[in-house]
């Protein structure tokens, strides 16, 4: 059963890669934004929550990684340069949320 859950989680993550490729960034439903800072308050990562409640899927924008959690399963799915459209969408999202972060701390 766990293997089946892991496969389902991986399919959900792959579906999110396709969504990033084929959806305008303005139409992506971001449920939450987490800004991770270092001890000097420099921005280290922007984590966007894409789904909750089984599975939970998060996009780590600066590291181009989708992380999925479902029950005891965890899948880390890097988005490589060959996924050009998905990477471009992530760059756009990252720019938007970096600018929002800068505006809120100034």
C-alpha positions in Angstrom: 0.0 0.0 0.0 2.8 2.4 0.8 4.4 1.9 -2.6 1.0 2.7 -4.2 0.7 5.8 -2.1 4.3 6.8 -3.2 3.4 6.3 -6.8 0.2 8.4 -6.4 2.2 11.1 -4.8 4.8 11.1 -7.6 1.9 11.3 -10.2 0.4 14.3 -8.3 3.9 16.0 -8.3 4.3 15.4 -12.1 0.8 16.9 -12.6 2.1 20.0 -10.8 5.1 20.2 -13.2 2.6 20.0 -16.1 0.5 22.7 -14.4 3.6 25.0 -14.1 4.3 24.4 -17.8 0.8 25.1 -19.1 -0.8 27.6 -16.7 -0.2 31.3 -16.5 1.5 32.1 -13.3 -1.3 34.5 -12.5 -3.8 31.6 -12.6 -1.8 29.3 -10.2 -3.6 28.9 -6.9 -0.9 29.5 -4.3 -2.3 28.5 -0.9 0.5 29.9 1.3 3.9 31.5 1.0 6.8 30.9 3.4 9.9 33.0 3.3 13.0 31.3 4.8 15.7 33.6 6.0 19.2 33.1 7.3 20.4 34.6 10.6 21.2 37.9 8.8 17.7 38.1 7.4 18.8 37.3 3.9 16.2 35.5 1.8 17.3 31.9 1.4 14.2 30.2 0.0 10.6 31.0 -1.1 8.3 28.0 -0.5 4.9 28.0 -2.1 2.1 25.7 -0.9 0.4 24.2 -4.0 -1.8 21.5 -2.4 -2.9 20.5 1.1 -4.8 17.6 2.7 -3.3 14.6 0.9 -1.0 15.1 -0.6 0.7 18.2 0.6 2.9 19.6 -2.2 5.3 22.5 -1.8 7.4 24.3 -4.4 10.8 25.4 -3.3 11.4 28.2 -5.8 15.1 29.0 -5.4 16.1 25.3 -5.5 13.6 24.4 -8.3 12.2 21.5 -6.3 8.7 20.1 -5.7 8.4 18.4 -2.3 5.4 16.1 -1.7 4.2 14.5 1.5 1.4 12.0 1.9 1.1 9.9 5.0 4.5 8.5 5.7 5.7 9.1 2.1 8.0 11.9 1.0 9.1 12.6 -2.6 11.5 15.3 -3.6 11.3 16.1 -7.3 13.9 18.4 -8.8 12.9 20.4 -11.9 15.8 20.4 -14.2 16.7 22.8 -17.0 15.1 20.5 -19.6 11.8 21.4 -18.0 12.2 24.9 -19.5 8.6 26.1 -19.3 8.2 24.9 -15.7 11.5 26.6 -14.8 10.4 29.8 -16.4 7.1 29.7 -14.5 9.1 29.2 -11.2 11.4 32.1 -12.1 8.3 34.3 -12.6 6.7 33.2 -9.3 10.0 33.7 -7.5 10.4 37.2 -8.9 6.8 38.1 -7.8 7.2 36.8 -4.3 10.7 38.3 -3.9 9.4 41.7 -4.8 6.5 41.3 -2.4 8.9 40.3 0.3 11.1 43.3 -0.4 8.1 45.7 -0.4 6.9 44.3 3.0 10.3 44.8 4.8 11.1 48.3 3.6 
